[in-house]
Structures are given as structure tokens and as C-alpha cells.
Amino acid sequence: AEALPTIDKTRLTGALTLNRAPAQLISDDPQVLARVIDAGRVMLAADTLGAAQNMLDQAVEYANQREQFNRPIGSFQAVKHMCAEMAAGLEPCRAMVWYASHALDALP
């Protein structure tokens, strides 16, 4: 395995090369392939939502720690509004990921 450099320090990323490893086709049905791709898309959306939530959490934590004029910058209305807008922007994304997950789970 070879480690790959990324800007994401929350997880390790790498490349794995298999030489002469036996492989077996699980299915050649296009519907099965479409289902696997759809599941991957839902997982990617959930992963991205988690990353966005983590960024919001870090921004709020920083706003509560960083001080200006002897007050945490998180106490200023403009900063509160920015954090609230970020949180409000995440909610439709969260609902979409939940809906997509339930829709995928409901497929036969």
C-alpha cells in the first residue's frame, strides 16, 4: 500500500495495488451495478455532510475561543449570524441525505 498526500488530516488515504489477485464478477446485471453506484453516491453525500458539520463545529468552537475587545468573537452578532447561516445551510443537506438513504433502503 502507498500513502497518498491529501489536505484531509482526519483520515488516511492510500493506493492499494493487487497483482495476480483472483477476481470474480459478482453480477453483470446493469440494475445491480446501478444500485451499487447509487449506494456509493449516498455514502459520499453522507461523508460530505459529515465534513461540513465538522467544519461548522470547528468554526463555532473557534468563535467561542477567539477573543477581540476582551470578548469571544462568537458573542458578536455578525459572527452569530454567519454561524447560524452555515447551520441553516446544512439542514436541507441533512434532510436530503436522510431521504436518499431511506429511498435507497426502500428499493427492492
Secondary structure, DSSP 4 states (H G I P E B T S, - for coil): -EE---S-TTS--EE---SS---------HHHHHHHHHHHHHHHHHHHHHHHHHHHHHHHHHHHH-EETTEEGGGSHHHHHHHHHHHHHHHHHHHHHHHHHHHHHH--
